[in-house]
Each structure stands twice: as structure tokens, then as C-alpha cells.
Amino acid sequence: MPGTGTPVPGTPSPVTSAPGTSAAPAAGTATAVKDAAEPGAAPADGSAPGASGGPAESAEPEAKGARRARKPRSKARRVLRWSAITLAVLIVGTAGAGYWYYEHLNSNLRKDALDLGSGGLEKPEPNAFGQTPLNILLLGSDGRNSEKNIELGGARQDADRKPLADVQMLLHVSADRSSMSVISIPRDTRVPIPECKDPDDGKVYPQTTAAINTSLQHGGPGCTVATWKELTGIYIDHFMMVDFAGVVDMADAIGGVPVCVDKNIYSHDKKGHGSGLKLTAGTHSVKGVQALQWLRTRYGFEDNTDIGRAKAQHMYMNSMVRELKAGTKLTDPMKLRDLAEAATKALTVDEGLGSVKKLFDLGGDLQRVPTERITMVTMPWQYAAGGEYVVPKPGDAERTFSLVRNDTALDGKDKKKKPAPDPQPTTARNKLDVIVQNGTNSTVQGPVSGRANVLQNHLVSLGYSAAVTDTRLTTQADTTITYPAKEGRGDALALAKALGLSKDVVKESRSATRMRLVIGNDWRRGTSFPKPPAGKEEAGKAPDSADALNGEDKKACMKVNPAYTF
């Protein structure tokens, strides 16, 4: 792959005064959005931005402003969608079952490789208490690899087609387990997909730019993980992927979940297209097939695109979490058993999460998060030129990802500690040992050659004559200064000030032995750190464009599209 220089995680870094890094920039780096005529650039199913249908939705009219008219999608592209976060929630609900039964359920689980890319992101450093955040990518596929999947999803002729990852949510649990943030990405978001190698047949899928849901077809869920890491700069610990077999059984086992619509809704038109959901205005408890219809409904909610459907899924999941935490669901052992069977049979996980005992432990972590500290958002997005598809919204999308990278809750309710007085530096500039490392490695953009050398020379000009470079290339979204002990914080803060960096980049490292400046992908050129755009929104929380929904919001109600009311 062009412009790689993958480091060896966990090994000592060779330190030298030689210039920067030797890796060359990647030739012909990919852009975030390419012409629709480029191979792989058009959405795989020719659908509208963020729009997709269930078994009976393929020929419905396009959403206003979403795109120009196209031929109706074939039955082969009809998909059933429901949020993969269901499984994470169900784990919480089953946390009291007997251990012997978990062992029985182990045989139901399917396992796959975690990451098929070569981006090289490293797991975040533990905080002062030895805690690390937890990031899980939750995927819902439209695979028809069983009779039940075919029955639910239709399109028998699609049985041999590789599935698409039509639901994608990143679940972030804070290091202290006090909050949970969930980011959904519309399935037709056009993003760079890095080169991936299928672990089963060895086929190499070249780097491309395409709808994010097609990444699953490039070797499996590990390529979707690699795509998310490249897009967000967030380290991903695990993935959980579900198909749509057993959805109705699980919904029945859970029992009724309260949902709300602001008007009568009938997701059905004169041609018989739509999910079939029919509810009168107000709050209803849905289960079974009706719950499935709610999770599938696109035509009838808001602007008839996948954006509205994601919001409806968020509402359903939040409501289900409240029901489970209130202890009003899954009290019947037989229902609990049926649910556990259905859930594990539908689940594919990475090898590091490949036992029900590990899922049980994960459930314990999730259970610790108060409902009011659960925040679900959709990645800020905008239509690309021509309205053919959506792309991450400049500024707002990166701001949302940055909050997660820095373990800041999206609800803006993290406790603000009174800052302690900044300690004074204890070492003269010309005596301070500083290692400068190039962290601009990127499988899509390619690394910026020589960044460590550029900044090392700049530090020398500022009086840090003992600064040296680490010749190995690494991958990091944010520039950081790490120091090995509390007594080094004063020197680290002074270094940050000299470089024009904020205090936020300074972090204590439990594993560091020397001070280290890693130049991230947020500083790919020059010796002056780019100033962030001035924002009027409150810092430390998701931007308004992320459309945040709090887990304790019991008044949330879906807006019904006027064309689908009665």
C-alpha cells in the first residue's frame, strides 16, 4: 500500500537525531469524495442518500431534495434494518442468568477478524486510575445466508450476494464507565475505504471511495472496522455484528417497548410499498412484528430517508434500555432463555470478544452507565454536490469524533473539575529530553514525510537543543505531548506553550519513560499549529447538527411525514 510505515506496537522506539521519517508520501492520495463515475463510487444499490428500504420499500418515491429520480430499486436490494445496539442492550438484560447457560450459548457465536486494515492506531493510554475507554462498533448486515434471513429480507435471488453493513453505530463507554455515547453513520455516507485483505480467501480489495455500507463486502466486518478507524481516528476494541434472523423472536421476548408518533402513521402507499407500520398518534407499546416494522420504517418518518430511521432506532433503543433498567422486562426465565438463544445465534463478534463470558463482562460494564448519561447521535452530515449522496459535515463531524477520542461525553455533562494551578517547569529547555515522532501515517491520505524532523528542528530553534527524533512512523489523529510522571507536567506544559498548543494535548503516560511529542494528523504541515475555527456552540458536547437524543428523554416523539398519515 502506498505510503505505509506501520510501527510495531509495544516495542521500544529507536531514538536518533537523524531527520524525521523516511517514509515517502503516498502518490495519488484519495479524496473524501470522488466523481460518481469512479469504480466503486456510486452506492452499491443505487439508492438515495441515507435511504434504504425493507422488504416492501424498494419502489417508493424518493425523498424531497435527496437526489434526482432514478429507476426503482430491484427486490434484490430490499433490506431489513434494525439497530445492532439491540444486542448490547440485551446483554445487560441477561446479566443475571446462570453461568452454565452462558457456556451452552458459546457454541452459537460466530467469530471473525477484528481489523483488516493497516492503519496502526494504538489503544489509548490508561488514565490515572488505570482505566481505559471502551469502543465497540455495532453492525447490522442485510445478509441472506439462511432461510429465515431470506424469509425476512426477501430477494431469494440475493442469497449469494455479499451483505452490506446497513446499520453502523460506534458505542463509546467512558473510561470510568460513567457515560455512554453512540454515533450512527448514514449507510450511504461516502468515505475512503482502505485496502483490505479477506482473511478467508486472501483476496485484496484496493483502496477506494464509496458508500460506507459497502465496506463489509471488502473482506468482512474487519474492513468496516478499518474504515471507521481511518475516518474517525478512534481506536476500536471490538465489533458486534447481527443479521436479521430472529429479530421478531427477540422483540417478542423483550416484550412491549413504548414508542411515540406525533401523528397517525401508515407506512404504506397505493402501490403497497412501505414497512406496513400503522399507529395512531401518541405512545404505543410495540413488540414482535410491529417492533420490527418500527425499526425498519423509512417512508413515513421525517424526510423519508435513513436519517429519520436512525432517529427512530435511537428512540426505540433508549426506551428499551429504560424498560430493562426498570426491571420490568425479561423476568420470565423461559423468555430470557429464548432471547439469549436468538441473540447469540444472530451474532458475529471479533475473536477478542468470542465468548459469552466476555459478553457477560461487557454487559456488566454497560450496566454501570446511568440511563441519563446515554447519548445517541447521528454523525453530522451534509449532501455532497448534486445531492447524490452524503458526506461528513466539515468541522462538526470531526468535532464529534474528537470528543470521543478524548473520552469526553457527548452530552456535555462531564463533571468540570476545578483546575489545579499549573506546575512550573523544573528542567531548563536545553536540558529537557524530548522525543519527536511522526504520527501522520494514514492508509488513505498517506504519511507526511519528515514531519518529526521539521518539528525537531523547530524545537531546537526554540532552545530545546536536546530534542531528538524517533524514526518510526505511527498513526495518531491528535497531536499529543506525553510525560512519564507527575513531576514532569510543568515541563510538558511549558513545551506545549512554546509550540502554541493547548493544555489539552498534555497527558500523563503510565508507560512512558521520556517526554514524547507525537505530531498527529491534525498538524500535517508547517510549524504553527492550525487554529480551530471559532465556534459559537458550547464546548465539550456534541454539536447541534449531531441531533443528540438522551437516554432518559421520555417525551421524544417521531415526526410523521405528511404523505404517510391517515
SVG drawing of the C-alpha trace seen along z (x, -y; Angstrom):
<svg xmlns="http://www.w3.org/2000/svg" viewBox="-57 -32 78 58">
<polyline fill="none" stroke="black" stroke-width="0.4" points="0.0,0.0 1.4,-3.5 2.9,-5.5 2.7,-3.0 5.3,-2.6 3.5,-0.5 5.1,-0.6 5.4,2.4 3.1,1.7 4.6,2.3 8.2,2.4 10.9,-0.1 11.2,-3.1 14.6,-3.6 15.8,-7.1 18.1,-9.0 19.0,-12.5 18.5,-11.6 16.0,-13.6 12.3,-12.8 10.8,-9.8 12.0,-8.2 8.5,-7.2 7.5,-8.9 4.1,-10.5 1.5,-8.3 1.1,-9.0 -2.4,-9.9 -4.0,-10.1 -7.7,-9.6 -10.1,-12.4 -13.1,-12.2 -15.5,-12.5 -14.9,-11.3 -16.8,-11.5 -19.8,-9.2 -18.4,-7.6 -15.4,-6.3 -15.4,-2.5 -17.0,-1.8 -18.0,-5.4 -21.7,-5.0 -23.8,-3.4 -24.0,0.3 -27.8,0.3 -28.3,-2.9 -30.4,-4.3 -31.0,-7.8 -28.6,-9.3 -29.2,-7.7 -32.2,-5.9 -32.9,-2.2 -35.9,-0.1 -37.1,3.1 -38.7,6.0 -41.5,3.9 -40.0,0.4 -37.9,0.5 -40.1,-1.3 -41.3,-4.2 -40.9,-7.8 -37.6,-9.5 -37.3,-11.9 -37.6,-15.6 -34.2,-17.1 -32.4,-13.8 -31.5,-13.1 -32.7,-13.1 -35.1,-10.4 -33.7,-7.0 -35.1,-3.7 -36.8,-1.8 -34.5,0.4 -34.9,4.1 -36.1,6.6 -32.5,7.8 -31.8,4.5 -34.6,4.8 -33.1,4.8 -34.4,5.2 -32.7,2.9 -32.6,2.7 -30.1,1.3 -27.2,3.5 -27.1,1.8 -30.0,4.1 -27.5,6.9 -25.5,4.7 -28.7,3.8 -29.8,7.4 -26.6,8.4 -27.4,6.0 -30.9,7.6 -29.5,11.1 -26.7,10.4 -28.4,12.3 -28.7,15.7 -26.7,18.7 -23.1,19.2 -23.8,22.7 -26.1,21.5 -23.6,19.0 -21.3,21.9 -24.0,23.6 -24.5,20.4 -20.8,20.1 -21.4,22.6 -23.9,20.2 -21.4,17.3 -19.6,16.7 -16.2,15.1 -14.2,13.0 -11.1,10.9 -11.2,7.5 -9.3,5.3 -8.3,5.9 -6.5,2.6 -3.0,1.4 -3.7,-2.0 -1.7,-1.3 -3.9,-3.1 -2.9,-2.2 -5.1,-1.7 -5.4,-4.8 -3.3,-5.1 -5.0,-4.3 -6.0,-7.2 -4.5,-7.9 -6.6,-5.1 -5.6,-2.6 -8.9,-2.8 -9.4,-2.9 -12.4,-3.7 -14.2,-1.0 -15.2,-1.4 -17.4,1.2 -18.6,1.0 -22.1,2.3 -23.1,3.5 -26.3,4.7 -26.0,6.6 -28.5,7.4 -27.1,10.9 -29.5,13.6 -27.4,16.6 -30.2,18.6 -33.8,19.5 -35.0,17.2 -33.0,14.3 -34.4,14.8 -37.9,15.1 -37.5,11.8 -35.5,9.9 -37.0,11.3 -34.9,11.4 -34.1,15.1 -32.0,14.4 -29.8,12.3 -28.8,15.3 -25.2,15.4 -24.7,11.6 -22.2,10.3 -24.0,8.5 -23.9,4.7 -23.4,3.2 -26.5,1.1 -26.6,0.2 -23.3,-1.2 -23.0,-2.6 -20.0,-3.2 -20.6,-2.7 -18.2,-4.5 -18.2,-3.8 -16.1,-6.2 -13.0,-5.0 -14.8,-5.5 -18.0,-3.9 -20.0,-7.0 -21.3,-7.7 -22.0,-6.1 -22.0,-7.8 -23.3,-6.3 -22.6,-7.6 -24.6,-6.4 -23.4,-6.9 -25.9,-7.1 -25.3,-4.0 -24.7,-5.9 -22.1,-8.2 -19.3,-8.4 -15.9,-7.8 -12.5,-6.4 -12.3,-2.7 -8.7,-1.5 -7.1,1.5 -8.4,4.7 -7.4,8.4 -10.1,11.1 -8.8,13.4 -10.7,16.4 -9.6,16.4 -6.7,13.9 -8.3,11.5 -7.0,8.0 -9.6,5.2 -7.8,2.0 -8.4,-1.4 -11.4,-3.2 -14.0,-5.8 -17.6,-4.5 -20.7,-4.2 -19.6,-3.1 -22.0,-0.2 -20.1,1.5 -17.0,1.8 -18.4,5.1 -18.1,6.6 -14.3,5.9 -13.4,8.9 -15.9,8.8 -16.5,6.7 -12.8,6.2 -12.8,3.9 -15.6,1.8 -13.7,1.5 -10.6,0.3 -12.8,-2.2 -14.2,-3.6 -10.7,-3.9 -9.5,-5.7 -12.5,-8.1 -12.6,-8.9 -9.1,-8.3 -10.8,-6.3 -9.3,-3.1 -11.9,-0.3 -11.7,2.5 -14.4,4.9 -17.2,5.3 -20.6,7.0 -22.5,7.8 -26.0,9.1 -28.1,10.2 -31.9,10.1 -32.7,13.7 -34.5,13.9 -35.5,10.3 -39.2,10.9 -38.4,13.6 -36.1,11.2 -38.7,8.4 -41.3,10.8 -39.0,12.0 -38.3,8.4 -42.0,7.6 -43.5,4.2 -41.3,1.1 -43.0,-2.3 -42.7,-4.4 -44.3,-7.6 -45.5,-9.3 -46.8,-12.8 -49.5,-11.9 -51.2,-8.8 -48.8,-6.9 -49.3,-4.2 -46.0,-3.3 -47.8,-2.1 -48.7,-3.7 -51.2,-2.9 -48.7,-0.5 -48.3,1.4 -44.8,0.2 -43.6,-0.6 -42.9,1.2 -46.6,1.6 -46.3,-0.2 -49.7,-1.6 -50.1,-3.5 -52.4,-6.3 -50.9,-9.5 -49.4,-9.1 -47.5,-6.4 -47.8,-2.7 -46.1,0.4 -44.7,2.3 -43.3,5.8 -42.9,8.6 -43.6,7.8 -44.8,4.3 -41.4,3.6 -39.7,4.9 -41.8,2.5 -40.8,-0.4 -37.1,0.3 -37.5,0.7 -39.6,-2.3 -38.1,-4.9 -41.1,-6.1 -43.3,-7.7 -40.7,-9.2 -39.5,-12.8 -37.9,-13.2 -38.3,-9.5 -34.5,-8.9 -32.3,-6.8 -31.6,-9.8 -35.1,-9.7 -35.0,-5.9 -31.8,-6.2 -33.5,-8.6 -36.5,-6.2 -34.0,-3.4 -32.3,-5.6 -35.7,-6.3 -36.6,-2.6 -33.2,-1.6 -33.3,-4.3 -36.9,-3.2 -35.8,0.4 -32.9,-0.4 -35.2,-2.3 -37.5,0.7 -34.7,3.2 -33.1,1.0 -36.5,0.5 -36.7,4.3 -40.0,4.5 -38.8,6.8 -37.2,10.3 -38.3,11.5 -39.6,14.8 -36.7,17.3 -38.1,19.0 -38.4,15.8 -34.9,14.9 -33.6,18.2 -35.4,17.8 -34.0,14.3 -30.4,15.4 -30.6,18.3 -31.9,16.0 -29.4,13.2 -26.3,15.4 -27.3,17.3 -27.6,13.9 -24.3,12.6 -20.8,12.4 -18.1,10.9 -14.3,10.4 -12.1,13.1 -11.3,11.0 -15.0,11.0 -15.7,14.5 -17.3,16.0 -20.5,15.4 -18.5,14.9 -16.7,11.9 -20.1,10.6 -21.4,11.0 -18.4,9.0 -19.2,6.4 -22.8,6.3 -21.6,5.5 -19.7,2.5 -22.7,1.3 -25.0,1.8 -22.9,-0.6 -23.8,-3.6 -26.8,-5.6 -29.6,-5.9 -29.4,-9.7 -25.8,-9.6 -26.5,-7.7 -26.4,-9.9 -27.2,-8.8 -26.3,-11.0 -26.1,-10.8 -22.7,-11.8 -23.1,-15.4 -23.5,-15.1 -24.4,-17.1 -25.3,-16.4 -22.5,-16.3 -22.6,-18.5 -25.6,-17.4 -27.3,-15.7 -26.3,-12.3 -25.0,-11.1 -24.0,-12.4 -20.5,-13.1 -19.3,-14.0 -20.1,-17.7 -16.8,-19.6 -16.0,-20.8 -18.9,-19.3 -18.2,-15.6 -14.5,-15.9 -15.5,-17.7 -17.8,-14.8 -15.1,-12.3 -12.6,-14.3 -14.8,-14.3 -14.9,-10.5 -11.1,-10.3 -10.6,-12.4 -13.2,-10.4 -15.5,-13.4 -19.2,-12.6 -21.3,-13.9 -24.0,-15.1 -21.7,-17.9 -22.3,-16.8 -18.9,-15.5 -18.0,-16.9 -15.9,-20.0 -13.1,-19.7 -11.6,-22.9 -8.2,-23.1 -5.2,-22.9 -2.5,-25.6 -0.2,-24.7 3.1,-23.5 6.3,-25.3 8.9,-23.7 11.7,-22.1 14.2,-21.5 15.9,-24.0 14.9,-23.9 18.4,-22.9 18.4,-20.0 14.9,-18.6 14.9,-15.2 12.1,-15.3 11.4,-12.6 9.6,-13.9 7.7,-11.3 5.7,-11.5 2.1,-10.3 0.7,-11.3 0.6,-7.8 -2.7,-7.3 -3.6,-4.4 -5.8,-6.8 -4.0,-10.2 -0.5,-8.7 2.0,-10.0 3.7,-13.4 7.4,-12.6 9.8,-14.3 7.4,-15.8 9.4,-14.7 12.5,-16.3 10.7,-19.5 9.4,-19.9 12.6,-18.7 14.5,-21.5 11.8,-23.9 12.2,-22.8 16.0,-23.3 15.4,-26.9 13.2,-27.4 16.0,-26.4 15.1,-22.7 18.5,-21.6 18.3,-18.1 15.2,-17.2 15.7,-14.1 13.6,-12.2 12.0,-8.8 12.4,-7.4 9.4,-5.1 6.1,-6.2 2.9,-5.9 -0.8,-6.8 -2.5,-9.3 -5.4,-11.7 -4.4,-14.3 -1.1,-15.8 -0.1,-14.9 2.7,-15.5 3.1,-12.7 5.2,-12.6 6.2,-9.8 5.5,-11.2 3.5,-13.9 6.6,-15.9 7.1,-16.3 3.9,-18.0 5.3,-21.5 7.9,-20.8 5.3,-19.3 3.0,-22.3 5.9,-24.7 6.7,-22.7 3.1,-22.9 3.0,-26.7 6.2,-27.1 4.7,-25.3 1.4,-27.1 -0.6,-24.0 -3.4,-23.9 -3.1,-22.3 -5.4,-19.5 -2.6,-17.9 -0.6,-17.2 -1.2,-13.8 0.5,-11.7 1.6,-8.3 1.9,-5.3 4.1,-3.5 6.4,-6.4 9.9,-6.7 10.7,-10.0 8.7,-13.0 7.3,-12.4 5.8,-14.8 3.7,-12.9 2.7,-15.0 -0.8,-13.9 -2.9,-14.1 -4.3,-17.4 -0.9,-19.0 0.3,-17.8 2.1,-21.0 4.1,-23.9 5.5,-24.7 2.4,-26.7 -0.4,-24.5 -3.6,-25.2 -6.1,-27.2 -9.6,-25.6 -12.5,-27.5 -14.3,-29.8 -17.5,-28.1 -20.5,-29.6 -21.8,-26.3 -20.9,-25.1 -17.6,-23.3 -17.3,-19.8 -20.6,-18.5 -21.8,-17.2 -22.7,-19.9 -26.3,-20.7 -26.1,-19.1 -25.5,-15.7 -29.2,-15.7 -28.4,-14.2 -31.0,-12.1 -30.7,-11.5 -31.4,-8.1 -33.8,-9.5 -35.8,-11.5 -39.3,-10.1 -41.0,-12.8 -39.2,-12.1 -41.7,-11.5 -41.1,-10.7 -42.3,-13.3 -44.6,-11.6 -44.2,-12.6 -47.5,-14.2 -47.6,-11.8 -47.8,-8.8 -50.5,-9.8 -54.2,-8.8"/>
</svg>
